[in-house]
Amino acid sequence: MDKQAIRERVWDRLEADGVARFPFPPHDRIPNYEGAATAAERVTETAVWERAETVKANPDSPQLPLRRAALRAGKTVYMAVPRLRDRRCFYELDPTELDDIEAAPAVSNVADNARQVGPEAVESLDLVVSGSVGVTEDGARIGKGEGYSDLEYAVLAELGLVDDSTPTLTTVHELQVLDGPDSAVPDATVPVDAHDVPMDYVVTPERTVETDTPYPRSDGVDWAALDADRLAEIPVLADRAPE
């Protein structure tokens, strides 16, 4: 079963079981789910969260409660500009400079509340939060298929802002834990590509899994995997591409 087939099964099951939440449909996105706020609360009880002062987080709906929790706790949050379309490709949310912490990290509000910065202005990161369509208990992650989350990590790694010691974490519904007891795709074998960023922690509304992932991480951009069209779409990569 390839990644797209796994995605379709997860999306279908979340919808069929009635656990998908706005925005609808859950398909073709990082799906929101019942219990996302509970999963976020569980994250805030971990030592890795307590230690983090700067958090890079995905912009999707199921991680909004966690972005809000980070700002409430005084953590600086970085979110990527959609599709990395600008040279200043990250939004910086500093809780000391926000009028409305609850509204600011919503994807519809972040551009009006954040400072937009290039990756060289990003502080060294203490935690990377990713959204997932599916993930395994040993940290193999499947996103929605566009590859931007992995590219964002690769750009940050290229600049030395993340490395193998930077914890990675995702929050999901139990149906999305592909080798878990309630998996939407119990027969799935998850393919792992060289550019895929594995997760150190998988957190659901019911449990926290420390994955001890065996999968290696990228230490920068795989330039050979990027064609001219992709580079042209992402200025921050085009500017750094080797001759």
One Martini backbone bead per residue (centre of mass of N, CA, C, O) as a GRO file, in nm:
protein
  243
    1MET     BB    1   0.094   0.037   0.025
    2ASP     BB    2   0.065   0.355  -0.032
    3LYS     BB    3   0.040   0.668   0.090
    4GLN     BB    4  -0.229   0.748  -0.047
    5ALA     BB    5  -0.393   0.504   0.047
    6ILE     BB    6  -0.363   0.566   0.346
    7ARG     BB    7  -0.491   0.840   0.349
    8GLU     BB    8  -0.772   0.760   0.246
    9ARG     BB    9  -0.838   0.572   0.482
   10VAL     BB   10  -0.820   0.776   0.705
   11TRP     BB   11  -1.021   0.987   0.606
   12ASP     BB   12  -1.263   0.796   0.582
   13ARG     BB   13  -1.271   0.706   0.883
   14LEU     BB   14  -1.306   0.978   1.020
   15GLU     BB   15  -1.575   1.030   0.880
   16ALA     BB   16  -1.739   0.766   0.939
   17ASP     BB   17  -1.692   0.794   1.270
   18GLY     BB   18  -1.725   1.110   1.354
   19VAL     BB   19  -1.420   1.255   1.429
   20ALA     BB   20  -1.433   1.474   1.251
   21ARG     BB   21  -1.338   1.818   1.209
   22PHE     BB   22  -1.313   2.121   1.157
   23PRO     BB   23  -1.251   2.103   0.851
   24PHE     BB   24  -1.440   2.029   0.564
   25PRO     BB   25  -1.313   1.784   0.465
   26PRO     BB   26  -1.047   1.575   0.567
   27HIS     BB   27  -0.947   1.581   0.296
   28ASP     BB   28  -0.643   1.705   0.182
   29ARG     BB   29  -0.541   1.712   0.491
   30ILE     BB   30  -0.492   1.796   0.808
   31PRO     BB   31  -0.684   1.643   1.032
   32ASN     BB   32  -0.941   1.700   1.222
   33TYR     BB   33  -1.033   1.614   1.574
   34GLU     BB   34  -1.148   1.452   1.826
   35GLY     BB   35  -0.936   1.565   2.094
   36ALA     BB   36  -0.714   1.782   2.033
   37ALA     BB   37  -0.709   1.933   2.308
   38THR     BB   38  -0.626   1.685   2.476
   39ALA     BB   39  -0.358   1.632   2.337
   40ALA     BB   40  -0.235   1.906   2.405
   41GLU     BB   41  -0.247   1.873   2.713
   42ARG     BB   42  -0.059   1.629   2.720
   43VAL     BB   43   0.190   1.775   2.616
   44THR     BB   44   0.209   1.986   2.863
   45GLU     BB   45   0.311   1.730   3.058
   46THR     BB   46   0.587   1.734   2.935
   47ALA     BB   47   0.926   1.778   2.939
   48VAL     BB   48   0.973   1.880   2.648
   49TRP     BB   49   0.782   2.120   2.684
   50GLU     BB   50   0.902   2.258   2.934
   51ARG     BB   51   1.188   2.318   2.791
   52ALA     BB   52   1.056   2.490   2.581
   53GLU     BB   53   1.087   2.819   2.409
   54THR     BB   54   1.088   2.713   2.107
   55VAL     BB   55   0.837   2.677   1.838
   56LYS     BB   56   0.766   2.469   1.567
   57ALA     BB   57   0.459   2.500   1.377
   58ASN     BB   58   0.195   2.403   1.236
   59PRO     BB   59  -0.117   2.546   1.081
   60ASP     BB   60  -0.318   2.344   1.174
   61SER     BB   61  -0.607   2.275   1.346
   62PRO     BB   62  -0.514   2.040   1.553
   63GLN     BB   63  -0.266   2.252   1.657
   64LEU     BB   64  -0.396   2.507   1.783
   65PRO     BB   65  -0.401   2.439   2.090
   66LEU     BB   66  -0.083   2.428   2.103
   67ARG     BB   67  -0.019   2.713   2.015
   68ARG     BB   68  -0.172   2.847   2.244
   69ALA     BB   69  -0.019   2.712   2.477
   70ALA     BB   70   0.256   2.830   2.411
   71LEU     BB   71   0.182   3.129   2.448
   72ARG     BB   72   0.078   3.106   2.740
   73ALA     BB   73   0.381   2.993   2.827
   74GLY     BB   74   0.592   3.195   2.664
   75LYS     BB   75   0.629   3.094   2.380
   76THR     BB   76   0.782   3.084   2.081
   77VAL     BB   77   0.628   3.097   1.753
   78TYR     BB   78   0.663   2.908   1.449
   79MET     BB   79   0.539   2.970   1.115
   80ALA     BB   80   0.467   2.895   0.802
   81VAL     BB   81   0.447   3.002   0.506
   82PRO     BB   82   0.267   2.925   0.259
   83ARG     BB   83   0.471   2.736   0.059
   84LEU     BB   84   0.722   2.917   0.093
   85ARG     BB   85   0.667   3.194  -0.094
   86ASP     BB   86   0.874   3.351   0.083
   87ARG     BB   87   1.164   3.465   0.202
   88ARG     BB   88   0.983   3.530   0.446
   89CYS     BB   89   0.886   3.205   0.568
   90PHE     BB   90   0.816   3.318   0.866
   91TYR     BB   91   0.626   3.321   1.160
   92GLU     BB   92   0.640   3.536   1.448
   93LEU     BB   93   0.533   3.454   1.785
   94ASP     BB   94   0.520   3.689   2.044
   95PRO     BB   95   0.359   3.703   2.342
   96THR     BB   96   0.458   4.003   2.426
   97GLU     BB   97   0.319   4.123   2.130
   98LEU     BB   98   0.023   4.031   2.196
   99ASP     BB   99  -0.326   4.092   2.219
  100ASP     BB  100  -0.427   3.788   2.103
  101ILE     BB  101  -0.350   3.469   2.175
  102GLU     BB  102  -0.595   3.307   2.065
  103ALA     BB  103  -0.600   3.428   1.763
  104ALA     BB  104  -0.310   3.449   1.633
  105PRO     BB  105  -0.256   3.118   1.554
  106ALA     BB  106  -0.444   3.139   1.338
  107VAL     BB  107  -0.434   3.115   1.002
  108SER     BB  108  -0.627   3.377   0.958
  109ASN     BB  109  -0.428   3.570   1.167
  110VAL     BB  110  -0.112   3.559   1.157
  111ALA     BB  111  -0.035   3.785   0.948
  112ASP     BB  112  -0.156   4.021   1.153
  113ASN     BB  113   0.045   3.930   1.420
  114ALA     BB  114   0.311   3.875   1.290
  115ARG     BB  115   0.645   3.830   1.225
  116GLN     BB  116   0.820   3.839   0.927
  117VAL     BB  117   1.071   3.588   0.851
  118GLY     BB  118   1.362   3.460   0.803
  119PRO     BB  119   1.552   3.185   0.880
  120GLU     BB  120   1.796   3.361   0.998
  121ALA     BB  121   1.586   3.481   1.235
  122VAL     BB  122   1.564   3.223   1.370
  123GLU     BB  123   1.560   3.057   1.638
  124SER     BB  124   1.657   2.822   1.812
  125LEU     BB  125   1.508   2.509   1.839
  126ASP     BB  126   1.318   2.296   2.080
  127LEU     BB  127   1.056   2.236   1.888
  128VAL     BB  128   0.872   2.010   1.667
  129VAL     BB  129   0.554   2.053   1.514
  130SER     BB  130   0.340   1.810   1.358
  131GLY     BB  131   0.140   1.712   1.117
  132SER     BB  132  -0.091   1.431   1.048
  133VAL     BB  133  -0.231   1.151   0.896
  134GLY     BB  134   0.006   0.949   0.973
  135VAL     BB  135   0.142   0.716   1.229
  136THR     BB  136   0.386   0.558   1.413
  137GLU     BB  137   0.530   0.419   1.701
  138ASP     BB  138   0.827   0.475   1.537
  139GLY     BB  139   0.778   0.768   1.364
  140ALA     BB  140   0.631   0.730   1.101
  141ARG     BB  141   0.537   0.976   0.860
  142ILE     BB  142   0.227   1.115   0.722
  143GLY     BB  143   0.124   1.341   0.516
  144LYS     BB  144  -0.056   1.514   0.259
  145GLY     BB  145   0.184   1.524   0.002
  146GLU     BB  146   0.367   1.806  -0.043
  147GLY     BB  147   0.643   1.842   0.157
  148TYR     BB  148   0.674   2.103   0.343
  149SER     BB  149   0.757   2.005   0.621
  150ASP     BB  150   1.029   1.881   0.529
  151LEU     BB  151   1.143   2.142   0.404
  152GLU     BB  152   1.145   2.315   0.654
  153TYR     BB  153   1.340   2.138   0.808
  154ALA     BB  154   1.573   2.146   0.601
  155VAL     BB  155   1.626   2.449   0.620
  156LEU     BB  156   1.688   2.452   0.925
  157ALA     BB  157   1.921   2.248   0.907
  158GLU     BB  158   2.103   2.408   0.713
  159LEU     BB  159   2.119   2.646   0.955
  160GLY     BB  160   2.129   2.501   1.251
  161LEU     BB  161   1.826   2.502   1.407
  162VAL     BB  162   1.837   2.191   1.362
  163ASP     BB  163   1.857   1.849   1.493
  164ASP     BB  164   1.878   1.537   1.633
  165SER     BB  165   1.802   1.685   1.924
  166THR     BB  166   1.534   1.780   1.812
  167PRO     BB  167   1.226   1.757   1.891
  168THR     BB  168   0.954   1.555   1.770
  169LEU     BB  169   0.593   1.621   1.713
  170THR     BB  170   0.263   1.462   1.732
  171THR     BB  171  -0.092   1.504   1.681
  172VAL     BB  172  -0.349   1.246   1.722
  173HIS     BB  173  -0.553   1.005   1.644
  174GLU     BB  174  -0.584   0.672   1.691
  175LEU     BB  175  -0.654   0.614   1.388
  176GLN     BB  176  -0.355   0.737   1.297
  177VAL     BB  177  -0.229   0.490   1.429
  178LEU     BB  178  -0.118   0.244   1.221
  179ASP     BB  179  -0.009   0.035   1.474
  180GLY     BB  180  -0.253   0.049   1.638
  181PRO     BB  181  -0.547  -0.070   1.789
  182ASP     BB  182  -0.724   0.174   1.607
  183SER     BB  183  -0.659   0.149   1.321
  184ALA     BB  184  -0.749   0.244   0.992
  185VAL     BB  185  -0.468   0.069   0.890
  186PRO     BB  186  -0.370  -0.238   0.990
  187ASP     BB  187  -0.215  -0.324   0.697
  188ALA     BB  188   0.010  -0.121   0.714
  189THR     BB  189   0.308  -0.020   0.534
  190VAL     BB  190   0.540   0.227   0.591
  191PRO     BB  191   0.689   0.436   0.392
  192VAL     BB  192   1.039   0.552   0.392
  193ASP     BB  193   1.197   0.840   0.323
  194ALA     BB  194   1.477   1.034   0.329
  195HIS     BB  195   1.301   1.316   0.384
  196ASP     BB  196   1.171   1.208   0.625
  197VAL     BB  197   1.038   1.312   0.935
  198PRO     BB  198   1.062   1.193   1.234
  199MET     BB  199   0.906   1.095   1.538
  200ASP     BB  200   0.944   1.112   1.893
  201TYR     BB  201   0.633   1.197   1.928
  202VAL     BB  202   0.309   1.051   2.013
  203VAL     BB  203  -0.010   1.221   2.049
  204THR     BB  204  -0.304   1.152   2.216
  205PRO     BB  205  -0.586   1.159   2.406
  206GLU     BB  206  -0.472   0.877   2.558
  207ARG     BB  207  -0.150   0.912   2.470
  208THR     BB  208   0.213   0.870   2.508
  209VAL     BB  209   0.471   0.832   2.259
  210GLU     BB  210   0.794   0.709   2.274
  211THR     BB  211   0.959   0.598   1.987
  212ASP     BB  212   1.256   0.546   1.925
  213THR     BB  213   1.350   0.614   1.651
  214PRO     BB  214   1.524   0.463   1.364
  215TYR     BB  215   1.508   0.713   1.191
  216PRO     BB  216   1.653   0.926   0.995
  217ARG     BB  217   1.770   1.252   0.936
  218SER     BB  218   1.790   1.531   0.793
  219ASP     BB  219   2.072   1.780   0.735
  220GLY     BB  220   1.912   1.886   0.473
  221VAL     BB  221   1.899   1.958   0.150
  222ASP     BB  222   1.782   1.778  -0.135
  223TRP     BB  223   1.873   1.898  -0.429
  224ALA     BB  224   1.828   1.653  -0.630
  225ALA     BB  225   1.500   1.649  -0.563
  226LEU     BB  226   1.494   1.936  -0.706
  227ASP     BB  227   1.339   2.113  -0.928
  228ALA     BB  228   1.299   2.403  -1.100
  229ASP     BB  229   1.002   2.453  -1.020
  230ARG     BB  230   1.034   2.429  -0.716
  231LEU     BB  231   1.244   2.653  -0.680
  232ALA     BB  232   1.068   2.884  -0.806
  233GLU     BB  233   0.844   2.862  -0.568
  234ILE     BB  234   1.109   2.880  -0.355
  235PRO     BB  235   1.314   3.127  -0.270
  236VAL     BB  236   1.480   3.008  -0.025
  237LEU     BB  237   1.599   2.787  -0.216
  238ALA     BB  238   1.703   2.939  -0.464
  239ASP     BB  239   1.915   3.111  -0.296
  240ARG     BB  240   2.070   2.818  -0.195
  241ALA     BB  241   2.145   2.692  -0.443
  242PRO     BB  242   2.356   2.524  -0.608
  243GLU     BB  243   2.546   2.555  -0.902
   0.00000   0.00000   0.00000
